[in-house]
Amino acid sequence: MKSKLIAIGFIAAFTACQSSSEQSDHQANTTETAPVAGQSAVEDTESQKDVVKVAVGSPDHTTLVKALQAADLVNSLANAGPFTVFAPTNKAFTKLPAGTVEDLLKPENKEKLATILQHHVMTSALAADFFQDGQSMGMVDGTNVTFHIKGKDIYIGEAKIIGSVRASNGFVHIIDGVVVPK
């Protein structure tokens, strides 16, 4: 009887190991062929949009979205954050010298573009009314920006905040200019 139990136990263990081994092989094969996608690829129509999905959903931010893609920053900004993003509109990008955007979108300028875009991001979630006249704040690129209050308007550098959207991982402040690091 004892030898039958040992034999049954051995068969059960062998079958479990084989099944586990086949499962590991399947996972390894699946992992090798599966496309790599980050947080930005998560489909969720129920929750509040993150800062990237806010930009993607805006017809006024198609240039910004192209720039984020070219700089490979989409997944970073789709993470939990918190972030405060100052999002230039398409019209804001047209204020730059002719050819600037096209040049920045070239693969060889990826680092320069990433630096400019990171100059529009803070690693905290701050509503527009937080900013004070003359206040200097650090940006993700490692440099500071200065905020100004003119009447009821809030400016980051020379760019005016023209709207704000709360996102699941922070705030998106829509601005009418591109803030270039000095």
C-alpha positions in Angstrom: 0.0 0.0 0.0 2.8 2.4 0.9 4.6 1.8 -2.4 1.3 2.5 -4.3 1.0 5.8 -2.5 4.6 6.7 -3.3 4.1 5.8 -6.9 0.9 7.9 -7.1 2.7 10.8 -5.4 5.6 10.5 -7.9 3.2 10.5 -10.9 1.3 13.5 -9.5 4.5 15.4 -8.9 5.9 14.5 -12.3 2.6 15.6 -14.0 2.6 18.9 -12.1 6.2 19.6 -13.0 5.6 18.8 -16.6 2.5 21.0 -16.7 4.4 23.8 -14.9 7.3 23.4 -17.4 5.0 23.5 -20.4 3.4 26.6 -18.9 6.8 28.3 -18.4 7.8 27.4 -22.0 4.5 29.0 -23.2 5.1 32.1 -21.1 8.6 32.4 -22.3 7.4 32.1 -26.0 4.6 34.6 -25.4 6.9 37.1 -23.7 9.4 36.9 -26.6 6.8 37.8 -29.2 4.5 40.1 -27.2 5.0 43.8 -28.0 6.4 45.9 -25.2 3.9 48.5 -24.0 3.9 50.6 -20.9 1.2 52.1 -18.7 0.0 54.3 -21.6 -1.3 51.2 -23.4 -3.7 50.3 -20.6 -7.3 50.6 -21.9 -9.6 52.0 -19.2 -12.8 53.9 -20.1 -14.1 54.0 -16.6 -11.4 55.8 -14.6 -10.3 59.5 -14.7 -7.8 60.1 -17.5 -4.1 60.4 -16.7 -2.2 63.4 -18.0 -1.2 61.7 -21.3 -4.8 60.6 -22.0 -6.0 64.2 -21.3 -3.5 65.4 -24.0 -4.3 62.6 -26.4 -8.0 63.4 -26.1 -7.5 67.1 -26.9 -7.6 68.2 -30.6 -5.5 71.3 -29.4 -2.6 69.2 -28.3 -1.7 67.0 -31.3 1.7 68.6 -31.7 2.5 68.0 -28.0 1.4 64.3 -28.3 3.7 63.9 -31.3 6.5 65.4 -29.4 5.9 63.2 -26.4 6.0 60.2 -28.6 9.1 61.3 -30.4 10.9 61.9 -27.1 9.7 58.5 -25.8 8.0 60.2 -22.7 4.5 58.9 -23.1 4.9 55.9 -20.7 6.7 58.0 -18.1 3.8 60.5 -17.9 1.2 57.8 -17.9 2.6 56.4 -14.6 1.1 57.2 -11.2 2.9 60.5 -10.8 2.0 62.9 -9.3 2.7 65.3 -12.2 1.9 68.9 -13.0 2.2 69.3 -16.8 2.2 72.6 -18.6 0.8 71.6 -22.0 1.4 74.0 -24.9 -1.4 74.1 -27.5 -0.8 73.5 -31.2 -1.0 77.3 -31.6 1.7 77.8 -29.0 4.1 75.6 -31.0 3.5 77.8 -34.1 4.9 80.8 -32.2 8.4 79.1 -32.3 10.7 80.0 -35.2 9.7 78.3 -38.5 11.1 74.8 -38.8 11.8 74.4 -35.0 9.2 71.8 -34.3 10.0 69.7 -37.4 13.7 69.8 -36.4 13.0 68.8 -32.8 10.9 65.8 -34.0 13.9 64.3 -35.8 15.3 61.2 -34.2 18.8 62.8 -33.8 17.2 65.5 -31.6 15.4 63.2 -29.2 17.4 64.3 -26.2 17.0 68.0 -26.9 13.3 67.5 -27.4 13.0 65.4 -24.2 14.8 68.2 -22.2 12.4 70.9 -23.5 9.4 68.7 -22.7 10.7 67.9 -19.3 10.9 71.6 -18.7 7.1 71.6 -18.8 6.7 69.0 -16.0 6.9 69.0 -12.2 6.8 65.9 -10.0 3.9 67.1 -7.9 0.3 67.7 -8.4 -0.3 71.5 -8.1 -3.5 73.4 -8.9 -3.0 76.7 -10.7 -4.0 78.7 -7.7 -0.9 77.3 -5.9 1.5 79.5 -7.9 2.5 82.9 -6.6 4.0 85.9 -8.3 7.8 85.6 -8.4 7.8 82.0 -7.3 10.6 79.8 -8.7 9.9 76.1 -9.0 12.0 73.2 -10.2 11.1 71.2 -13.3 11.9 67.6 -14.2 14.8 68.8 -16.5 16.6 70.1 -13.4 16.1 73.8 -14.1 13.8 76.3 -12.5 10.9 78.4 -13.9 9.5 81.5 -12.5 5.7 82.2 -12.2 4.1 85.6 -12.5 0.6 86.9 -11.7 -0.7 89.6 -13.9 -4.2 90.6 -12.8 -6.1 87.3 -12.6 -3.8 85.6 -15.1 -1.0 83.1 -14.1 2.1 82.8 -16.2 4.9 80.2 -16.3 7.7 82.2 -17.8 6.0 84.1 -20.6 3.4 81.4 -21.2 -0.1 82.1 -19.9 -2.1 79.3 -18.2 -5.4 79.4 -20.2 -7.1 76.4 -18.7 -6.5 73.5 -16.2 -7.7 69.9 -16.2 -7.4 67.6 -13.2 -6.1 64.2 -14.2 -5.8 60.9 -12.3 -2.1 61.4 -11.8 -1.9 65.2 -11.4 -2.9 68.4 -13.3 -2.6 69.5 -16.9 -2.3 73.3 -17.2 -2.9 74.4 -20.8 -0.5 77.2 -21.8 -0.4 79.5 -24.8 3.4 79.3 -25.3 6.3 76.9 -25.2 8.6 77.4 -22.2 12.1 76.9 -23.4 14.8 76.2 -20.8 17.5 78.9 -20.5 
